[in-house]
Amino acid sequence: MSGCRRSLAEFEGFSQEDFQQSEVGFGGKALCCELQAPDVSITGLIATSQPLMDLAVSLVASRNGRKSSAAKSAAARANGKKGGRPPKKAPDTGDSTDA
């Protein structure tokens, strides 16, 4: 965590002991250290760090991509009733044996 002390103002003055005694609190929303005040907002840390923000955006996009809306579910059921996805046709090789 020594890199955090150099790059994030919120950790200025934190010692290695401060980091070791820090705990996640407030329902996962803050990093709390009794030896340092005030508590550090995790949301604030993410918002002020471009690499963390990029990671958060990627995680949210991944999670949202797995969601299925009511419309998507209904369309999948309707396609299933029609027999589902049609089978792939064999590619035409151009070698016709018909004479």
C-alpha positions as CSV (number, residue, x, y, z in Angstrom):
1,M,0.0,0.0,0.0
2,S,3.0,2.3,0.0
3,G,2.1,3.3,-3.6
4,C,-1.2,4.6,-2.3
5,R,0.4,6.9,0.2
6,R,2.4,8.6,-2.6
7,S,-0.4,9.0,-5.1
8,L,-3.6,9.6,-3.1
9,A,-3.9,12.6,-0.8
10,E,-6.4,10.7,1.3
11,F,-3.6,8.5,2.6
12,E,-1.1,11.3,3.3
13,G,0.4,10.7,6.7
14,F,-0.7,7.0,6.9
15,S,1.9,4.7,8.3
16,Q,2.2,1.0,7.5
17,E,0.6,0.4,10.9
18,D,-2.3,2.6,10.0
19,F,-3.0,0.5,6.9
20,Q,-2.7,-2.7,8.9
21,Q,-5.3,-1.5,11.4
22,S,-7.7,-0.2,8.8
23,E,-11.0,-1.9,8.3
24,V,-13.9,-1.6,5.8
25,G,-16.8,0.0,7.5
26,F,-20.1,1.8,7.0
27,G,-21.6,-1.1,5.1
28,G,-18.6,-1.4,2.8
29,K,-18.5,2.3,1.9
30,A,-15.5,3.5,3.8
31,L,-12.0,2.6,4.9
32,C,-11.8,3.3,8.6
33,C,-8.7,3.7,10.7
34,E,-8.9,4.7,14.4
35,L,-5.5,6.2,14.3
36,Q,-6.3,8.5,11.3
37,A,-9.4,10.7,10.8
38,P,-11.6,11.1,8.9
39,D,-12.6,7.8,7.3
40,V,-11.9,7.5,3.6
41,S,-14.8,7.0,1.2
42,I,-14.2,4.0,-1.1
43,T,-16.5,5.6,-3.7
44,G,-14.4,8.8,-3.5
45,L,-11.2,6.8,-4.0
46,I,-12.7,5.2,-7.1
47,A,-14.0,8.4,-8.5
48,T,-10.6,10.2,-8.1
49,S,-8.5,7.3,-9.6
50,Q,-8.7,6.7,-13.3
51,P,-7.4,3.1,-13.1
52,L,-10.0,2.3,-10.4
53,M,-12.7,4.1,-12.4
54,D,-11.9,2.1,-15.5
55,L,-12.1,-1.1,-13.5
56,A,-15.4,-0.1,-12.0
57,V,-16.8,0.7,-15.4
58,S,-15.6,-2.6,-16.8
59,L,-17.2,-4.6,-13.9
60,V,-20.5,-2.8,-14.2
61,A,-20.6,-3.3,-18.0
62,S,-19.8,-7.0,-17.5
63,R,-22.5,-7.5,-14.9
64,N,-25.1,-5.6,-17.0
65,G,-24.3,-7.6,-20.1
66,R,-25.4,-10.8,-18.3
67,K,-28.8,-9.4,-17.4
68,S,-31.8,-10.5,-19.4
69,S,-34.7,-8.1,-19.8
70,A,-38.3,-9.2,-19.9
71,A,-38.3,-8.4,-23.6
72,K,-35.2,-10.6,-24.3
73,S,-36.7,-13.5,-22.3
74,A,-40.0,-13.3,-24.1
75,A,-38.2,-13.2,-27.5
76,A,-36.2,-16.2,-26.6
77,R,-39.3,-18.2,-25.5
78,A,-41.1,-17.2,-28.8
79,N,-38.1,-18.3,-30.9
80,G,-38.0,-21.6,-28.9
81,K,-41.6,-22.3,-29.8
82,K,-40.7,-21.8,-33.5
83,G,-38.0,-24.5,-33.1
84,G,-35.2,-22.3,-31.9
85,R,-32.2,-21.2,-34.0
86,P,-32.2,-22.6,-37.5
87,P,-29.4,-25.1,-38.3
88,K,-26.4,-23.8,-40.1
89,K,-26.3,-24.7,-43.8
90,A,-23.2,-26.5,-45.1
91,P,-21.1,-24.1,-47.1
92,D,-21.3,-24.3,-50.9
93,T,-18.0,-25.6,-52.1
94,G,-18.7,-24.8,-55.7
95,D,-18.0,-28.5,-56.8
96,S,-21.2,-29.5,-58.4
97,T,-21.5,-33.2,-59.3
98,D,-24.8,-32.6,-61.1
99,A,-24.3,-33.1,-64.8
